[in-house]
Amino acid sequence: MSLWRSWAVAKQDLRLVAREPVPFLLATVMPLILMAFIKPAARASVLSPVNPHLNGAEQAVPGMTVMFGFLLAGAAGFNVFREHGWNTWNRLRTSHCTTTELLLGKATAPVLMIATSGAVVLSVGSVLFDLRIRGSLWLLALTAASLVLCATTFTFMCVARSRSVSHLNAFANIGALLFAGLGGALTPVNVMPDWAQTVAPVVPSYWLMRASNNVIIDGAGFAETLPSLGIVLLFSTGFLIIASTGFKVSQRKASWV
């Protein structure tokens, strides 16, 4: 396998992202704006006699990072459909790239988009909204890396199961909003209705928020955070299995239908 051939595919996608950066910029700027509205309400939800120092950023900053990490799935997966719309997908298939090299190249842009956007949102949001992190920064970085992996595999699952851009947008957006609502990215799980608290663990965002809360609020170490991150890894593996069983490189996809 040649990583250079995969990088050649990735570079073309990254050029297109740079030429049309609006989806990436929206996914980076909008969460910072929403944090300003969510933080005051979140403070009332996370404040307790045990943690009187909390200011709401502990919910708003990681919550918006998780939510928009998954919302980027639609924009990140669009590169595959664009190749079909331009009738260049078969040209890529008949090039020197193997299927593995082609898919690895197509995965590079989503990984970089989600990672860069998440890093900016998390770091800038922490500064702007005075996020105080009690735990280890490297553990928070590991949690962010788990989000990148999970959101990327979710992207390819949506691409694999979508026949058109319309399907991709529907699957990605509905899935991301469902993850955000049920997983505690918008409001802490403990203030949600009983039925929502019961089903919350079935979405990966619940475990990502739990890991971030462990690090940010509780100052937990690796041993306490590892189980949540391990479950996120299981979700990522499941998304990848669904994507690999449903993605057929010979299948024609519609760009605008």
Backbone bond lengths (Angstrom), bond angles and torsions (degrees), N, CA, C in turn:
res aa  C-N    CA-C-N  psi(-1)  N-CA   C-N-CA  omega(-1)  CA-C   N-CA-C  phi
1 M - - - 1.461 - - 1.526 109.81 -
2 S 1.320 116.35 133.74 1.463 121.57 -179.49 1.532 110.23 -104.82
3 L 1.322 114.90 117.01 1.463 118.90 176.97 1.530 111.35 -70.16
4 W 1.328 116.50 -23.57 1.468 119.15 178.97 1.517 110.90 -65.69
5 R 1.340 116.61 -39.27 1.469 118.87 178.81 1.530 110.42 -67.84
6 S 1.340 116.66 -38.57 1.460 119.52 176.06 1.525 110.62 -63.62
7 W 1.316 116.53 -39.88 1.459 120.44 -179.87 1.527 111.10 -66.65
8 A 1.336 117.28 -33.69 1.464 120.49 177.26 1.528 110.57 -62.89
9 V 1.338 116.86 -40.50 1.467 120.92 176.34 1.526 109.57 -66.28
10 A 1.324 116.57 -43.47 1.465 120.83 -178.29 1.525 111.64 -64.07
11 K 1.318 117.04 -39.30 1.467 120.09 -177.96 1.519 111.48 -61.88
12 Q 1.325 116.48 -38.55 1.461 119.70 178.53 1.531 110.52 -63.97
13 D 1.319 116.82 -42.55 1.462 120.38 177.99 1.525 111.22 -64.02
14 L 1.330 116.84 -40.67 1.459 120.56 -179.55 1.525 111.65 -67.05
15 R 1.332 116.85 -33.65 1.475 119.93 174.74 1.525 110.17 -63.16
16 L 1.332 116.49 -41.76 1.462 120.30 179.74 1.522 111.17 -66.65
17 V 1.328 117.47 -36.92 1.466 120.70 176.57 1.525 109.88 -64.56
18 A 1.327 116.24 -41.47 1.466 120.09 179.16 1.526 111.25 -66.70
19 R 1.332 117.04 -31.73 1.468 120.81 -179.85 1.529 110.73 -76.09
20 E 1.327 117.41 -32.19 1.468 122.09 179.68 1.530 108.55 -126.26
21 P 1.336 117.63 74.48 1.473 120.74 -171.95 1.523 115.04 -85.61
22 V 1.339 118.23 0.95 1.466 120.14 -172.17 1.534 112.72 -57.28
23 P 1.349 120.53 -49.15 1.477 118.72 179.80 1.526 112.31 -58.34
24 F 1.334 116.36 -41.29 1.467 120.01 179.59 1.524 110.87 -65.40
25 L 1.331 117.22 -43.56 1.463 120.87 -179.30 1.533 111.34 -65.57
26 L 1.345 116.01 -40.16 1.461 119.10 178.00 1.526 111.39 -61.85
27 A 1.339 115.94 -41.98 1.463 120.43 -179.35 1.520 111.86 -70.90
28 T 1.318 117.42 -12.22 1.457 121.64 179.10 1.526 111.82 -100.77
29 V 1.324 117.15 -37.57 1.467 121.06 -176.56 1.531 111.91 -86.24
30 M 1.340 116.81 -41.97 1.466 120.01 -175.88 1.531 113.35 -58.70
31 P 1.332 119.70 -43.36 1.473 117.36 179.25 1.520 113.02 -62.25
32 L 1.338 117.67 -32.71 1.466 120.45 178.05 1.523 110.65 -66.59
33 I 1.339 116.82 -36.89 1.458 120.71 177.50 1.527 110.45 -69.03
34 L 1.330 116.13 -43.97 1.468 119.85 -178.40 1.520 112.41 -65.48
35 M 1.331 116.77 -29.96 1.468 119.60 179.02 1.529 111.58 -58.27
36 A 1.331 116.15 -35.63 1.463 120.12 -178.61 1.529 111.25 -63.20
37 F 1.326 116.86 -30.82 1.465 120.94 179.58 1.524 111.91 -86.61
38 I 1.338 116.30 -33.03 1.460 120.70 -174.89 1.523 111.42 -80.40
39 K 1.328 117.49 -34.16 1.467 120.75 -173.96 1.526 113.64 -55.43
40 P 1.353 120.97 -48.58 1.471 119.14 -178.62 1.522 113.42 -60.81
41 A 1.331 117.16 -42.04 1.462 120.05 178.49 1.528 110.87 -69.20
42 A 1.337 115.96 -36.94 1.464 119.94 -179.38 1.521 111.18 -66.11
43 R 1.317 117.32 -30.50 1.472 120.08 -178.94 1.528 110.71 -60.38
44 A 1.318 116.42 -41.97 1.460 119.72 179.32 1.526 111.73 -65.56
45 S 1.335 116.52 -27.20 1.469 120.37 -177.33 1.520 112.23 -81.61
46 V 1.347 117.23 -34.23 1.468 119.56 -174.47 1.522 112.66 -97.83
47 L 1.344 117.05 -16.05 1.459 120.23 -177.37 1.529 110.64 -68.68
48 S 1.322 116.20 138.69 1.462 121.04 179.23 1.525 108.71 -155.73
49 P 1.342 117.29 162.10 1.472 119.52 177.01 1.521 112.74 -58.91
50 V 1.345 116.26 -28.07 1.464 119.92 179.82 1.525 110.67 -74.00
51 N 1.329 116.81 -34.14 1.465 121.89 -178.46 1.531 110.14 -126.02
52 P 1.333 118.61 70.77 1.470 120.40 -176.82 1.522 113.50 -73.25
53 H 1.347 116.84 -10.04 1.464 120.80 -177.28 1.526 112.94 -85.98
54 L 1.327 118.78 -7.26 1.463 121.09 -175.13 1.525 110.59 -69.27
55 N 1.362 115.32 143.00 1.471 119.22 -176.65 1.522 114.06 -122.03
56 G 1.319 117.92 5.10 1.459 121.54 179.36 1.509 114.08 99.33
57 A 1.342 117.05 -21.83 1.468 119.82 177.40 1.523 111.07 -64.84
58 E 1.341 116.67 -25.10 1.469 121.22 -179.84 1.528 111.87 -62.74
59 Q 1.340 116.78 -25.74 1.466 122.32 175.96 1.523 111.30 -96.04
60 A 1.332 116.50 -44.77 1.468 120.86 -172.52 1.519 112.69 -67.27
61 V 1.326 117.90 -44.60 1.476 120.29 -173.58 1.533 111.73 -69.25
62 P 1.339 120.07 -56.12 1.472 117.88 178.26 1.518 112.61 -66.71
63 G 1.338 117.30 -31.67 1.463 119.60 -179.64 1.513 112.20 -62.49
64 M 1.330 116.95 -47.53 1.464 120.18 179.09 1.529 111.65 -69.45
65 T 1.334 116.93 -32.18 1.465 120.11 176.47 1.520 110.51 -62.94
66 V 1.323 116.70 -44.52 1.467 121.23 179.48 1.527 110.66 -66.97
67 M 1.321 117.14 -47.11 1.459 121.09 -176.35 1.530 111.44 -59.33
68 F 1.322 116.80 -49.77 1.462 119.33 -176.02 1.524 112.09 -78.52
69 G 1.324 117.61 -18.85 1.463 119.29 171.61 1.520 111.08 -61.55
70 F 1.331 116.17 -43.04 1.464 119.99 177.99 1.534 111.67 -77.15
71 L 1.331 117.64 -32.49 1.464 119.54 178.67 1.530 112.33 -64.91
72 L 1.320 117.36 -23.83 1.469 120.42 178.07 1.528 112.29 -70.77
73 A 1.328 117.05 -10.21 1.464 120.30 -176.51 1.525 111.97 -57.42
74 G 1.339 116.86 -42.47 1.463 119.69 -179.03 1.511 111.91 -62.39
75 A 1.333 116.58 -47.07 1.462 120.47 -179.76 1.517 111.28 -66.99
76 A 1.336 116.52 -39.57 1.460 119.89 -178.48 1.527 111.78 -68.07
77 G 1.327 116.89 -35.33 1.467 119.87 -178.74 1.515 114.45 -79.87
78 F 1.326 116.47 -9.24 1.460 120.36 -176.46 1.525 112.46 -63.98
79 N 1.344 117.19 -24.96 1.465 119.83 -176.30 1.528 112.69 -59.78
80 V 1.323 116.72 -34.88 1.469 119.35 179.06 1.525 110.54 -66.71
81 F 1.345 116.44 -43.45 1.461 120.16 -178.24 1.531 111.73 -69.30
82 R 1.324 116.22 -30.52 1.459 119.72 178.47 1.523 110.27 -64.37
83 E 1.326 116.71 -37.30 1.470 119.89 178.23 1.534 110.85 -61.95
84 H 1.327 116.29 -38.35 1.466 119.85 178.05 1.521 110.38 -69.27
85 G 1.334 117.01 -39.57 1.458 120.17 179.19 1.517 112.78 -64.76
86 W 1.314 116.53 -33.69 1.467 121.18 179.21 1.529 112.13 -88.53
87 N 1.343 116.55 -1.15 1.471 121.72 -177.80 1.526 112.26 60.18
88 T 1.331 115.49 34.90 1.471 119.88 178.44 1.531 112.41 -109.56
89 W 1.339 117.40 -2.63 1.461 119.93 -179.61 1.525 111.29 -64.10
90 N 1.321 117.55 -45.64 1.466 120.23 179.46 1.520 111.55 -65.72
91 R 1.336 116.38 -30.65 1.458 119.36 176.67 1.527 110.46 -64.96
92 L 1.336 115.83 -40.17 1.469 119.15 176.65 1.527 110.95 -64.97
93 R 1.325 116.17 -39.42 1.467 120.20 -179.27 1.513 112.47 -65.18
94 T 1.319 116.54 -32.57 1.467 120.24 -178.18 1.526 112.31 -92.13
95 S 1.331 117.21 3.25 1.464 120.30 177.07 1.519 109.44 -78.64
96 H 1.324 116.27 -171.24 1.458 120.28 179.47 1.525 112.32 -73.26
97 C 1.331 117.54 -9.82 1.469 121.13 -179.89 1.525 111.01 -69.04
98 T 1.311 115.94 133.81 1.458 119.43 168.90 1.528 108.48 -78.47
99 T 1.319 115.98 169.50 1.463 119.42 178.71 1.527 111.11 -60.08
100 T 1.335 116.84 -41.23 1.471 120.97 179.14 1.519 110.70 -62.96
101 E 1.327 116.87 -44.44 1.467 120.52 179.62 1.526 111.30 -64.35
102 L 1.323 115.91 -38.66 1.464 120.15 179.75 1.524 110.82 -64.92
103 L 1.330 117.08 -47.30 1.461 120.71 -178.45 1.527 111.42 -68.59
104 L 1.328 116.54 -35.39 1.461 119.89 176.66 1.531 110.05 -64.37
105 G 1.327 116.30 -41.12 1.458 119.80 177.19 1.513 111.78 -64.41
106 K 1.326 116.80 -40.41 1.465 120.77 179.08 1.530 112.18 -69.52
107 A 1.332 117.61 -23.54 1.462 120.67 179.05 1.518 112.22 -81.11
108 T 1.332 117.62 -18.39 1.465 120.52 -174.23 1.524 112.31 -65.29
109 A 1.329 116.91 -46.64 1.469 120.04 -178.12 1.535 111.54 -62.30
110 P 1.342 119.87 -46.98 1.470 118.92 176.39 1.526 113.34 -57.67
111 V 1.341 116.46 -42.35 1.465 119.49 179.63 1.526 110.52 -60.32
112 L 1.337 116.56 -47.44 1.466 120.21 -178.40 1.523 111.58 -67.72
113 M 1.333 117.56 -38.78 1.466 120.46 178.53 1.528 111.19 -62.73
114 I 1.328 116.43 -50.58 1.466 120.75 -177.06 1.527 110.49 -66.85
115 A 1.349 116.95 -40.76 1.462 120.28 -179.28 1.524 111.53 -66.89
116 T 1.334 116.63 -44.20 1.471 119.94 -178.33 1.522 110.91 -67.10
117 S 1.329 116.27 -46.97 1.462 119.59 179.05 1.524 111.07 -60.63
118 G 1.329 117.22 -45.43 1.455 121.06 -179.77 1.516 112.46 -63.04
119 A 1.345 116.84 -40.30 1.466 120.27 179.50 1.520 111.23 -64.77
120 V 1.338 116.99 -41.36 1.464 120.67 179.44 1.525 110.49 -66.37
121 V 1.338 116.27 -47.29 1.471 120.46 -178.22 1.526 110.57 -61.55
122 L 1.319 116.55 -44.77 1.464 120.51 -177.19 1.521 111.82 -68.23
123 S 1.331 117.19 -45.62 1.464 120.22 -176.51 1.526 111.96 -73.24
124 V 1.344 117.01 -47.01 1.468 119.88 -179.67 1.531 110.15 -67.52
125 G 1.330 116.68 -41.84 1.455 119.91 177.97 1.521 112.22 -61.19
126 S 1.324 117.11 -36.96 1.463 120.84 179.03 1.521 111.14 -63.30
127 V 1.338 115.94 -40.49 1.468 120.49 -179.40 1.532 110.94 -72.65
128 L 1.335 116.37 -48.01 1.464 120.28 -175.65 1.525 112.63 -64.75
129 F 1.321 116.98 -36.38 1.463 120.37 -172.20 1.529 113.30 -112.00
130 D 1.323 115.68 17.11 1.463 122.13 171.49 1.528 112.19 56.34
131 L 1.325 115.31 53.66 1.459 120.15 177.49 1.530 109.42 -78.45
132 R 1.318 116.11 123.20 1.469 120.96 179.14 1.518 108.71 -104.58
133 I 1.297 115.69 119.17 1.461 121.95 -175.65 1.527 108.81 -102.11
134 R 1.325 115.78 115.72 1.469 120.25 -177.27 1.521 112.13 -81.69
135 G 1.330 116.33 -26.91 1.449 119.77 -176.93 1.518 113.29 -94.45
136 S 1.321 114.69 -163.08 1.465 121.82 -175.69 1.531 111.29 -79.55
137 L 1.325 115.59 136.59 1.461 119.96 177.56 1.524 111.29 -66.30
138 W 1.321 117.26 -34.24 1.466 118.57 -179.19 1.531 110.75 -69.25
139 L 1.334 117.58 -30.04 1.458 119.80 175.37 1.529 110.81 -70.38
140 L 1.336 116.41 -37.13 1.460 119.62 175.78 1.523 110.12 -66.00
141 A 1.343 116.59 -37.70 1.463 120.71 176.69 1.529 110.75 -64.92
142 L 1.331 117.13 -37.24 1.465 121.20 177.35 1.522 110.82 -65.69
143 T 1.339 116.18 -38.24 1.465 120.58 175.91 1.523 110.62 -63.84
144 A 1.341 116.58 -42.16 1.466 120.81 177.37 1.523 111.14 -63.70
145 A 1.339 117.15 -38.58 1.467 120.58 177.44 1.529 110.76 -64.94
146 S 1.327 117.02 -35.36 1.468 120.75 176.70 1.519 110.57 -64.81
147 L 1.342 116.19 -37.63 1.466 120.15 175.58 1.514 110.84 -62.58
148 V 1.327 117.62 -44.01 1.475 121.49 179.82 1.520 110.16 -59.88
149 L 1.328 116.96 -46.79 1.459 120.89 -179.83 1.518 111.24 -62.40
150 C 1.334 116.90 -46.20 1.463 120.94 -176.97 1.529 110.92 -66.63
151 A 1.341 117.29 -43.56 1.463 120.65 -179.53 1.529 111.10 -66.86
152 T 1.334 117.65 -35.14 1.467 120.66 179.14 1.518 111.16 -68.29
153 T 1.334 117.13 -44.74 1.467 119.15 178.70 1.529 110.41 -67.65
154 F 1.330 117.10 -33.70 1.467 120.62 174.25 1.530 110.44 -62.90
155 T 1.338 116.32 -39.33 1.468 120.87 176.80 1.519 111.22 -57.53
156 F 1.334 116.31 -48.73 1.461 119.19 -176.54 1.525 111.81 -72.79
157 M 1.305 117.77 -27.40 1.456 118.98 173.04 1.527 109.93 -65.08
158 C 1.335 117.01 -43.45 1.468 120.77 178.20 1.522 110.91 -63.38
159 V 1.336 116.99 -41.96 1.464 121.05 178.51 1.520 110.76 -62.80
160 A 1.342 116.08 -44.77 1.460 120.22 -176.91 1.518 112.11 -63.99
161 R 1.337 117.05 -34.96 1.456 121.27 -174.96 1.523 113.39 -95.75
162 S 1.332 117.45 2.99 1.465 121.63 -178.90 1.523 110.21 -105.94
163 R 1.324 115.84 137.38 1.460 120.61 177.65 1.513 112.09 -95.42
164 S 1.347 117.07 -15.85 1.458 120.82 -178.49 1.517 109.75 -149.04
165 V 1.329 116.19 169.21 1.455 121.35 177.58 1.531 110.63 -61.27
166 S 1.328 116.82 -36.95 1.465 120.17 178.47 1.521 111.33 -60.37
167 H 1.337 115.96 -43.57 1.459 119.85 177.30 1.523 110.90 -63.65
168 L 1.334 115.99 -42.59 1.465 120.44 179.91 1.523 111.08 -59.43
169 N 1.325 116.81 -48.35 1.458 120.61 -179.88 1.528 111.66 -61.15
170 A 1.327 116.04 -41.47 1.470 119.94 -179.80 1.526 110.63 -65.11
171 F 1.335 116.63 -49.93 1.467 119.95 -178.23 1.522 111.16 -62.75
172 A 1.331 116.83 -47.13 1.456 121.16 -175.65 1.525 111.68 -66.72
173 N 1.330 117.16 -46.56 1.465 120.16 -176.28 1.520 112.47 -70.85
174 I 1.349 116.12 -44.23 1.467 118.64 178.53 1.521 110.14 -64.46
175 G 1.327 116.40 -42.16 1.457 119.88 178.95 1.518 112.12 -62.04
176 A 1.339 116.82 -44.80 1.468 120.63 -178.81 1.523 111.53 -64.80
177 L 1.333 117.24 -41.66 1.460 120.29 179.38 1.530 111.34 -68.80
178 L 1.326 116.46 -36.90 1.463 120.38 176.19 1.525 110.57 -63.91
179 F 1.327 115.76 -43.69 1.466 120.27 177.44 1.530 110.49 -60.46
180 A 1.344 116.20 -43.99 1.467 120.32 -177.41 1.526 111.03 -65.70
181 G 1.342 116.40 -44.40 1.461 119.91 -177.16 1.515 112.87 -68.58
182 L 1.333 116.44 -48.70 1.460 120.01 -176.82 1.522 112.87 -77.72
183 G 1.334 116.21 -30.81 1.461 119.75 -172.03 1.511 115.38 -84.36
184 G 1.329 118.04 -4.05 1.452 119.83 178.19 1.506 114.41 89.70
185 A 1.332 117.85 16.02 1.459 119.98 177.77 1.525 111.61 -76.49
186 L 1.331 117.27 -29.80 1.465 121.17 179.18 1.525 111.55 -89.03
187 T 1.318 116.60 -45.44 1.467 122.12 177.21 1.524 108.35 -136.60
188 P 1.319 117.89 148.53 1.467 119.64 178.03 1.523 111.28 -56.47
189 V 1.304 116.49 144.76 1.462 121.60 -177.01 1.520 111.13 -61.45
190 N 1.337 117.43 -33.28 1.469 119.42 -174.68 1.527 113.73 -69.92
191 V 1.343 118.83 -11.60 1.469 120.64 176.89 1.528 111.66 -106.04
192 M 1.318 117.10 4.07 1.450 121.59 178.75 1.524 110.24 -82.42
193 P 1.356 118.00 162.27 1.474 120.18 176.79 1.527 111.39 -57.65
194 D 1.325 115.66 156.77 1.468 120.43 -176.91 1.520 112.03 -57.19
195 W 1.347 116.76 -41.52 1.466 118.88 -177.99 1.532 110.69 -65.02
196 A 1.340 116.75 -35.89 1.463 120.25 179.64 1.522 110.99 -69.84
197 Q 1.325 116.50 -37.85 1.463 119.44 177.17 1.524 111.10 -63.89
198 T 1.333 116.10 -32.35 1.463 120.38 -179.43 1.516 111.92 -69.06
199 V 1.342 117.18 -41.08 1.464 120.50 -175.51 1.529 112.92 -92.97
200 A 1.336 118.22 -8.03 1.466 121.46 -176.48 1.528 113.66 -53.75
201 P 1.341 120.23 -39.80 1.471 119.17 -177.68 1.525 115.25 -64.79
202 V 1.345 118.89 -7.26 1.464 119.76 -178.40 1.530 111.70 -83.82
203 V 1.326 118.76 -0.24 1.468 120.83 178.14 1.531 109.09 -117.61
204 P 1.329 117.99 145.70 1.473 120.09 -175.60 1.520 113.80 -66.16
205 S 1.332 117.24 -28.93 1.462 119.86 -178.28 1.532 112.03 -62.31
206 Y 1.319 117.03 -29.56 1.466 120.65 177.24 1.528 110.30 -59.00
207 W 1.333 116.28 -44.04 1.462 121.05 -176.64 1.520 110.98 -76.70
208 L 1.331 117.16 -31.01 1.459 119.77 174.73 1.530 110.64 -66.97
209 M 1.335 116.72 -43.22 1.463 119.95 177.65 1.533 111.01 -67.00
210 R 1.303 116.36 -36.47 1.466 119.63 178.59 1.527 110.36 -64.77
211 A 1.334 116.26 -42.17 1.469 119.77 178.22 1.524 110.89 -64.42
212 S 1.343 117.11 -43.19 1.465 119.85 -179.36 1.530 110.92 -66.64
213 N 1.333 117.32 -37.98 1.464 119.97 176.72 1.527 111.63 -64.73
214 N 1.325 115.90 -38.44 1.461 119.73 177.45 1.530 111.15 -59.01
215 V 1.335 114.87 -43.39 1.467 119.47 -177.10 1.526 111.22 -76.85
216 I 1.345 116.43 -49.28 1.474 120.80 -172.71 1.516 112.56 -73.86
217 I 1.322 117.77 -47.85 1.468 121.53 -173.33 1.528 111.85 -90.16
218 D 1.347 116.12 -46.98 1.465 119.65 -173.06 1.524 113.60 -89.31
219 G 1.343 116.87 -16.73 1.460 119.15 -176.61 1.510 112.44 67.09
220 A 1.332 116.50 30.97 1.469 121.20 -175.72 1.523 111.06 -69.52
221 G 1.313 114.72 157.24 1.447 120.86 179.06 1.522 112.42 -94.37
222 F 1.322 115.48 -169.05 1.462 121.41 -175.92 1.523 111.84 -63.32
223 A 1.325 116.84 -42.27 1.470 120.51 -176.24 1.520 111.36 -62.77
224 E 1.343 117.66 -37.66 1.461 120.83 -179.33 1.523 112.17 -76.64
225 T 1.335 116.85 -28.70 1.466 121.10 -176.26 1.524 111.98 -88.48
226 L 1.318 117.23 -26.32 1.462 121.66 -174.40 1.528 114.03 -56.95
227 P 1.353 120.76 -42.79 1.475 118.78 -179.02 1.528 113.17 -58.28
228 S 1.333 117.64 -41.46 1.471 119.95 179.16 1.517 110.83 -65.28
229 L 1.332 116.90 -43.38 1.464 120.24 179.84 1.532 110.69 -67.50
230 G 1.324 116.54 -32.64 1.466 119.43 176.90 1.520 111.71 -64.42
231 I 1.336 117.18 -37.90 1.468 120.69 178.32 1.530 110.22 -69.47
232 V 1.341 116.88 -36.90 1.468 119.86 174.78 1.532 110.10 -60.98
233 L 1.327 116.45 -39.24 1.463 120.62 177.11 1.522 111.13 -63.49
234 L 1.320 117.37 -36.97 1.466 120.63 176.86 1.532 110.77 -64.94
235 F 1.339 117.05 -41.34 1.458 119.95 175.58 1.533 110.47 -60.33
236 S 1.325 116.36 -44.56 1.471 120.61 179.96 1.524 110.78 -60.79
237 T 1.320 116.28 -41.90 1.466 120.63 178.28 1.522 110.77 -63.55
238 G 1.334 116.65 -41.98 1.458 120.02 177.83 1.522 112.13 -63.01
239 F 1.334 117.15 -44.18 1.462 120.45 177.12 1.526 110.60 -59.69
240 L 1.338 115.73 -41.50 1.467 120.34 -178.53 1.526 111.28 -66.24
241 I 1.332 116.83 -39.25 1.478 120.18 178.63 1.523 110.06 -65.24
242 I 1.333 117.14 -44.11 1.467 120.26 178.29 1.523 110.70 -62.47
243 A 1.339 116.36 -40.20 1.462 120.47 179.54 1.528 111.01 -65.34
244 S 1.329 116.55 -44.81 1.466 120.23 -176.18 1.527 112.32 -68.96
245 T 1.345 117.16 -30.70 1.464 119.33 178.90 1.523 112.14 -82.27
246 G 1.332 116.99 -19.50 1.460 119.67 -177.02 1.509 114.92 -104.37
247 F 1.358 117.04 -13.95 1.458 119.85 -176.12 1.523 110.28 -89.76
248 K 1.326 116.12 122.27 1.462 121.77 177.37 1.526 107.56 -121.09
249 V 1.325 116.04 117.81 1.470 119.36 -175.73 1.514 112.04 -64.74
250 S 1.341 117.31 -22.25 1.468 120.44 -179.38 1.514 113.12 -86.12
251 Q 1.336 116.86 -8.28 1.467 120.26 -176.65 1.519 111.00 -77.47
252 R 1.318 116.25 132.55 1.460 121.39 178.54 1.523 110.15 -80.48
253 K 1.335 116.03 132.18 1.447 121.26 177.93 1.531 109.40 -115.79
254 A 1.339 116.01 145.83 1.455 121.31 -178.09 1.521 109.81 -94.76
255 S 1.334 115.97 130.41 1.465 119.95 -177.67 1.515 113.23 -77.42
256 W 1.327 117.36 -37.86 1.469 119.06 -169.80 1.508 113.79 -124.31
257 V 1.309 118.54 13.83 1.459 121.18 -177.16 1.520 109.84 -110.96
